Amino acid sequence: MNYDKAVDQAIETLHAEGRYRTFIDIERRRGQFPHAVWTRPDGTEQDITVWCGNDYLGMGQHPVVLEAMKEALDATGAGSGGTRNISGTTVYHNALEAEVADLHGKEAALLFTSAYIANDATLSTLPKLLPGLIIYSDALNHASMIEGVRRNGGAKRIFRHNDLAHLRELLAADDPALPKLIAFESIYSMDGDFGLIKEICDIADEFNALTYIDEVHAVGMYGPRGAGVAERDGLMDRIDIINGTLAKAYGVMGGYIATSARMADAVRSYAPGFIFTTSLPPAVAAGAAASVKVLKTEQKLRDMQQDHARILKMRLRGLGLPIIDHGSHIVPVHVGDPVKCKMISDRLLSDHGVYVQPINFPTVPRGTERLRFTPSPVHTPDMIDDLVHAMDSLWSHCALNRAEMTG
């Protein structure tokens, strides 16, 4: 076996298919978001505007968040020093879990180093707690949910995306006595569409199933206190386990589940992804707690973000570009070709100072490659103008279809 040749061939396949991923070296400057500096391959620097970040509300730059992190860093130092069980639990971790539990109206919350780990660890652990558990997973669930369900060793059923009839059919075919859990998302980030929360909860009640929702792209963004779409729709009490992130709208890092005290205790006691992982640095926990607290009362930021998303969609639709619009804050533009998707992304960056990464397979199915824009409250009208004019020019240059796409 020529190992080097095999690895080279795997990389060459990505290049040939136009989906080799290139990391863009950028430096965010405090107080200047969404502006950043891109270091070109030749070592020169160029000012750019970030249009694909998940720091949806600019909280990674918020003075209250930064001050909380500075105070914790000065007080405790850099790292936590261990797992939660071995010296890695501090007042900052406890305060953050209390803040998150309060946010979602749950008895308890459990911190993880990322929402990916929170999904993977929790979903892979649940069959240990509930022998015979069958997990019913939406076909478009995030990779972290898919991985957790795949690794748990229990039974799984995949229902077609948002297809309630298919979900009910799968549930009805299984033994009523077996424990069941329905896993889905509130916002599916690649198309920006919403999960059918109320309808799925109704089905869960009908079949005595638990509910598990990923609110990663919704926490901070929806609901009167930013707890997500389930809060917006008055449904949080009907969800058994809520997964969220502290790395997107909250602008820091980490993930969590919010649930009953009993369930949180069981997951922390059985999940290897929690037990054997060093806890978040105290400064990170302090910053995240400050961000969650601030956004519980910052409806103005949420409203501005939604306004800017609506304006950008309207402007792009006016050009006849095929946007995918399901009413959320995410603005995907369908390209449908990996090479042209990468070409537009590269030219936006080098010629116009607009940074948006191409989204290719396997993140989305082949033939649905896209650019995914994430407007924030601090993207100005001039920035939107620059982006729209650049997209108009490059769309024509690549001879792409301008037929509208809404879903």
C-alpha positions in Angstrom: 0.0 0.0 0.0 1.4 3.4 -1.0 -0.1 5.5 1.7 1.1 8.8 0.4 -0.3 8.1 -3.1 -3.7 7.2 -1.6 -3.9 10.4 0.4 -2.8 12.5 -2.6 -5.5 10.8 -4.7 -8.2 11.6 -2.1 -7.2 15.3 -2.1 -6.9 15.4 -5.9 -10.5 14.1 -6.1 -11.7 17.1 -4.2 -9.8 19.4 -6.5 -11.2 17.7 -9.6 -14.8 18.0 -8.3 -14.3 21.7 -7.5 -15.0 21.2 -3.8 -11.6 21.4 -2.2 -11.9 23.7 0.8 -9.6 26.6 1.2 -9.1 28.3 4.5 -9.2 32.1 4.2 -6.8 33.8 6.6 -8.6 36.7 8.2 -8.2 38.8 11.3 -11.2 40.4 12.9 -10.4 43.8 14.5 -12.1 44.7 17.7 -14.7 47.4 17.2 -14.7 47.1 13.4 -17.0 44.1 12.8 -18.0 43.1 10.1 -14.8 44.5 8.7 -11.7 42.3 8.8 -8.3 42.0 7.2 -7.5 39.2 4.7 -3.9 38.1 4.3 -3.6 37.1 0.7 -1.5 34.2 -0.4 1.3 36.6 -1.4 1.4 38.0 2.1 -0.2 41.3 1.4 -3.2 42.5 3.4 -6.7 43.6 2.1 -9.6 45.1 3.9 -12.7 42.9 3.6 -16.3 42.7 4.8 -17.3 39.4 6.3 -20.7 38.1 5.0 -20.6 34.5 6.1 -19.9 34.6 9.8 -22.1 33.0 12.3 -21.6 35.7 14.9 -25.0 36.8 13.8 -25.5 39.8 16.1 -21.8 40.9 16.5 -21.8 39.8 20.2 -18.2 38.7 19.8 -17.4 42.4 19.9 -19.8 43.5 22.5 -18.1 45.5 25.3 -20.0 43.8 28.1 -18.9 40.4 26.8 -15.3 41.4 26.4 -15.2 43.0 29.9 -16.6 39.8 31.5 -13.9 37.8 29.7 -11.1 40.1 30.8 -12.2 40.1 34.4 -12.4 36.3 34.5 -9.0 36.0 32.8 -7.4 38.3 35.3 -9.1 36.5 38.2 -8.4 32.9 37.2 -5.9 32.6 34.3 -6.3 30.9 31.0 -7.6 27.3 31.2 -9.9 25.5 33.5 -7.3 22.9 34.4 -9.3 19.8 33.9 -12.6 18.0 33.2 -15.7 19.1 35.1 -15.1 16.2 37.5 -11.5 17.0 38.1 -11.0 20.6 39.0 -12.7 21.9 35.9 -15.9 23.2 37.5 -15.8 26.8 38.5 -18.3 29.5 39.5 -18.2 30.7 35.9 -19.4 27.3 34.6 -22.1 27.1 37.2 -23.3 30.6 36.4 -23.4 29.9 32.7 -25.5 26.7 33.2 -27.9 28.6 35.4 -28.2 31.4 32.8 -28.9 28.9 30.0 -31.4 26.9 32.1 -33.2 30.2 32.9 -33.2 31.2 29.2 -35.0 28.0 28.2 -37.2 27.7 31.2 -35.7 24.3 32.1 -34.6 22.9 35.4 -30.9 22.4 34.3 -28.4 22.9 31.6 -25.2 21.0 30.8 -22.2 22.7 29.1 -20.1 21.1 26.4 -17.1 22.4 24.5 -19.3 22.8 21.4 -22.9 22.2 20.2 -21.5 19.5 17.9 -20.1 17.6 20.9 -23.4 18.3 22.9 -25.4 16.7 20.1 -23.0 13.8 19.5 -22.5 13.0 23.2 -26.2 13.3 24.2 -27.7 11.4 21.3 -25.1 8.6 21.5 -25.7 8.3 25.3 -29.5 8.2 25.4 -29.8 4.5 24.6 -27.7 3.7 27.6 -30.3 5.5 29.7 -33.3 4.2 27.8 -32.7 0.6 26.7 -34.4 -0.2 23.4 -34.7 3.5 22.5 -35.6 4.2 18.9 -34.5 7.6 17.5 -36.5 9.2 14.7 -34.2 11.7 12.9 -35.1 14.3 10.3 -33.2 13.6 7.1 -31.7 17.0 7.0 -30.4 17.0 10.6 -26.9 18.4 11.2 -23.9 16.1 10.9 -23.4 16.2 14.7 -26.9 14.8 15.2 -26.4 12.2 12.5 -23.1 11.1 14.1 -24.6 10.8 17.6 -27.5 8.7 16.3 -25.2 6.6 14.2 -22.8 5.9 17.1 -25.3 5.1 19.8 -25.8 1.5 18.9 -29.6 1.7 19.1 -32.3 1.6 16.5 -32.8 4.6 14.3 -35.4 5.7 11.7 -34.9 8.6 9.2 -38.0 10.5 8.2 -38.1 12.7 5.1 -37.4 16.3 5.9 -40.4 17.9 7.6 -42.6 15.1 6.4 -45.1 14.5 9.2 -46.9 11.7 7.4 -43.7 9.8 7.0 -42.7 10.4 10.7 -46.1 9.1 11.8 -45.9 6.1 9.5 -42.5 5.1 11.0 -43.7 5.6 14.6 -46.8 3.6 14.0 -44.8 0.7 12.6 -42.7 0.2 15.8 -43.6 -1.5 19.0 -45.6 1.0 21.2 -43.9 -0.3 24.3 -40.4 0.8 23.2 -39.0 4.2 24.2 -38.9 6.7 21.4 -37.3 10.1 20.7 -37.8 12.5 17.8 -34.7 14.6 16.9 -35.1 17.6 14.7 -34.0 21.2 14.2 -35.8 24.6 14.6 -33.8 26.2 11.7 -32.0 24.1 9.0 -29.1 26.3 8.3 -28.4 25.5 4.6 -31.9 26.4 3.3 -32.9 28.5 6.3 -36.2 26.7 6.6 -38.0 26.0 9.9 -38.8 22.7 11.6 -42.5 21.9 12.3 -42.2 22.2 16.0 -45.8 22.2 17.1 -46.8 19.4 14.7 -43.9 17.2 15.8 -44.7 17.8 19.4 -48.3 16.8 18.7 -47.1 13.6 17.1 -44.7 12.9 20.0 -47.6 13.2 22.4 -49.6 10.8 20.3 -46.9 8.2 20.4 -45.4 8.9 23.9 -42.1 10.0 22.4 -39.5 12.4 23.8 -38.6 15.5 21.8 -35.0 16.7 21.0 -34.5 20.0 19.2 -31.4 21.6 17.9 -31.8 25.4 18.2 -28.2 26.2 17.2 -29.1 28.7 14.5 -32.0 30.2 16.5 -30.7 30.8 20.0 -30.2 34.5 20.6 -32.1 35.2 17.4 -35.7 34.4 18.0 -38.2 34.7 20.9 -38.7 37.6 23.3 -35.5 36.6 25.2 -33.7 35.0 22.4 -34.3 31.4 23.5 -35.1 30.3 19.9 -38.0 29.4 17.7 -39.6 27.2 20.3 -39.8 30.2 22.7 -41.1 32.4 19.8 -43.9 29.9 19.2 -44.6 29.3 23.0 -43.5 25.6 22.7 -40.4 25.3 25.0 -42.3 23.4 27.6 -43.1 20.7 25.1 -39.5 20.1 24.2 -37.7 17.6 26.5 -34.1 18.4 25.4 -33.0 21.6 23.8 -29.5 21.8 22.2 -27.9 25.2 21.6 -24.6 26.9 20.9 -22.8 29.8 22.5 -20.6 30.3 19.3 -23.0 31.8 16.9 -25.5 34.5 17.9 -23.8 34.6 21.4 -20.5 35.2 19.8 -18.3 33.2 22.1 -17.8 29.4 22.2 -19.3 26.3 23.6 -22.6 24.3 23.4 -25.2 22.9 25.8 -28.3 21.0 26.4 -31.2 22.4 28.5 -33.5 19.8 30.0 -34.8 18.4 33.3 -32.5 18.1 36.2 -32.9 14.3 36.1 -31.9 14.1 32.4 -29.0 16.5 32.8 -27.6 14.5 35.7 -27.9 11.2 33.8 -26.2 12.6 30.6 -23.3 14.1 32.6 -22.9 10.8 34.5 -22.9 8.6 31.4 -21.7 10.6 28.3 -18.0 10.1 27.5 -18.0 13.3 25.5 -18.8 15.2 28.7 -16.9 13.1 31.3 -13.5 13.0 29.5 -13.3 16.5 28.0 -11.5 19.4 29.6 -14.1 22.1 30.4 -14.4 25.4 28.8 -11.9 28.1 30.0 -13.5 30.2 32.7 -13.0 33.4 30.7 -15.0 31.8 27.8 -17.8 30.7 30.2 -17.9 34.2 31.7 -18.2 35.8 28.3 -20.9 33.4 27.2 -22.9 34.0 30.3 -22.6 37.8 29.8 -23.8 37.4 26.2 -26.8 35.3 27.1 -27.8 37.7 29.8 -27.5 40.8 27.5 -29.5 39.2 24.6 -32.4 38.4 26.9 -33.3 42.1 26.7 -31.7 43.2 23.3 -34.7 42.8 21.0 -33.5 45.8 19.0 -30.5 43.8 17.8 -32.7 40.9 16.7 -35.1 43.2 14.9 -32.2 45.0 13.0 -30.8 41.7 11.9 -34.1 40.5 10.6 -34.6 43.8 8.8 -31.2 43.6 7.1 -31.9 40.0 6.0 -35.2 41.0 4.5 -33.6 43.9 2.6 -30.8 41.7 1.2 -33.3 39.1 0.1 -35.4 41.8 -1.6 -32.4 43.3 -3.4 -31.0 39.9 -4.6 -34.5 38.8 -5.7 -34.8 42.1 -7.6 -31.8 41.0 -9.7 -33.5 37.7 -10.4 -31.0 35.7 -8.4 -32.2 32.3 -7.2 -32.4 32.9 -3.5 -33.8 30.3 -1.1 -36.2 32.2 1.2 -38.1 30.4 4.0 -38.4 33.5 6.1 -35.4 33.0 8.4 -32.4 35.2 8.8 -30.2 33.0 6.6 -29.8 34.1 2.9 -28.7 31.3 0.6 -28.2 31.9 -3.1 -28.4 28.8 -5.2 -25.5 28.4 -7.7 -25.8 24.7 -8.5 -22.2 24.2 -9.7 -19.2 23.7 -7.4 -16.7 25.2 -9.8 -18.7 28.4 -10.4 -19.6 28.6 -6.8 -16.0 28.7 -5.8 -15.2 31.1 -8.7 -17.8 33.6 -7.5 -16.6 33.3 -3.9 -13.0 33.9 -5.0 -13.8 36.8 -7.2 -16.0 38.4 -4.5 -13.1 38.3 -2.1 -10.2 39.3 -4.4 -12.1 41.9 -6.6 -14.7 43.3 -4.2 -13.5 42.6 -0.7 -16.6 40.6 0.1 -16.0 37.4 2.0 -18.5 34.5 1.6 -17.5 30.9 1.5 -18.9 28.4 -1.0 -21.1 25.7 0.4 -20.5 22.4 -1.5 -21.0 18.7 -1.1 -21.1 17.0 1.4 -22.5 19.9 3.4 -25.3 20.2 0.8 -26.3 17.6 -1.9 -24.5 17.8 -5.3 -26.1 20.2 -7.7 -27.3 22.4 -4.8 -24.1 24.3 -4.2 -24.7 27.8 -2.9 -23.4 30.9 -1.3 -24.8 31.5 2.2 -25.0 35.1 3.4 -25.6 36.0 7.0 -26.4 39.7 7.4 -25.9 41.2 10.9 -27.2 44.4 12.6 -23.9 46.1 11.7 -23.9 45.5 8.0 -24.7 48.9 6.6 -26.8 49.9 3.6 -23.5 50.8 1.7 -22.2 47.3 2.5 -25.4 45.8 1.1 -25.1 47.9 -2.0 -21.5 46.7 -2.6 -22.5 43.1 -2.2 -25.5 43.4 -4.5 -23.6 45.1 -7.2 -20.8 42.6 -7.0 -23.2 39.7 -7.2 -25.0 41.2 -10.2 -21.7 41.5 -12.1 -20.3 38.1 -11.2 -23.6 36.3 -11.9 -23.6 37.7 -15.4 -19.9 36.9 -15.9 -20.5 33.2 -15.0 -23.6 33.1 -17.2 -25.8 31.7 -14.5 -29.6 31.4 -14.5 -31.5 34.3 -13.0 -34.7 32.3 -12.5 -36.0 32.9 -9.0 -35.9 30.1 -6.4 -37.8 30.4 -3.2 -37.6 27.0 -1.7 
